[in-house]
Amino acid sequence: MIAPPRLGRRGPEVLRSQLALEVALVTYSGVTALLLTRVLFKIAAVSPLAWSGSTVYALSDPLLFPFRFVAPASRPVFAGATLGEITLLGFLALLPLALSIRHRPA
């Protein structure tokens, strides 16, 4: 029988930070997948009257709320995808790269 791992003195803190990291990663991937689906639906010209289109557009509208105050954000750039959607998708795609760059002392 394999013995369970010993947590030691700092075990609960490590488990809590691991849980927080997993929750953050699942949230990040869900938001990114939702926005990517919205952009693909816009490119494919899926109607907002279809149940799938209305669901994706309604769930992803709050993500694009800050871009409503910037005038060129509503301009279509690629097929039906707007500049705000493409910008946010690019930001979300580069976010892990920005977070992985840290100053590490030599």
N, C-alpha and C positions, 0 to 999 in steps of 0.2 A: 504494500500500500504506500502510495506517495503521500508524504506529509505536506500539509498546506504551508504556503510560504509564511515566514515570520515577518511581521510588520515592523517590529522594533519600536523604538520610542517615537519616531516621527511618522509612523504608518498612516494614521488617519488624515494628516495634512496632505500626504502624497496622494491618497485615494481621492480626497476632495478636489485637489487640483487636477487630477486625471479626469474626473467626472466633468469638471468645468470645461476642460479642453475638449472633451468629446461632445459636450452640448454645443460649444461654440462652433466646432467643425461641422456638426450636423445642421445647425442653423445657417451657417455660411453656404454650405452646399445646397441646401434647400432654396435659399434666396437666389443664388446664382442660377440654379436649374430653372426656377420660375421665370427669371428675367430672360434667360436664353430661350425658353419656350415662347415667351411673348414676342421676342424679336423674330423667331422663326415663323410664328403665326402671322406677324405683320408682313414678312417677306412673302409668305405663301398666300397672303390676302384672305385669311380666314375671317369670315364675317363675325362681328360682335353679336349678331342675332343667333348664331349657332350656340348650343349649350357649352361646347368646349371653349369656343372663343370668348363667350361672356364670362365664363368662370376664370379663365387665365387672365383676361383683361381686368376683371374686378379684383382679383387677388394681387395683381402686380401694380395697380394704379397707385397705392400708397407709397411704393418705392420711388415712383417718379414725381411725387408731389413737389419736392424742392426745385425741380427743373421747370415747373410751371411759371416761375417768376423770372426766368431767363428767356428773353424773346426768341433767339434762334434755336432754342431747344426743341421747339415743335416743328421745325423744318424737316421734311422727309429727306433722308440722305441716300439710303439704299432701299429700293423698292418702296415699301410702306413704313420701314423702320425710321424713326426720327433720330435727330442728333442727340437728344437727351437719353434715349434708350441705348444707343451705341456707346455714348460716353460712359454711362453707368456700367454697362457690360464690360467695357475695357478696364474701368477702375476695379471692378470685382475680379477680373481675370488677373490683374497685376497686384492685388492686395497680398496674396501669399508671398510673392517675391519681395515686396516691401517689408513684410513682417519677418522674413527670414534673414534679412540683412541686419546684422547687429555689430556693434563695436565690440570686438573681443580682444582683450589685452594679450599681448604676446608673451 
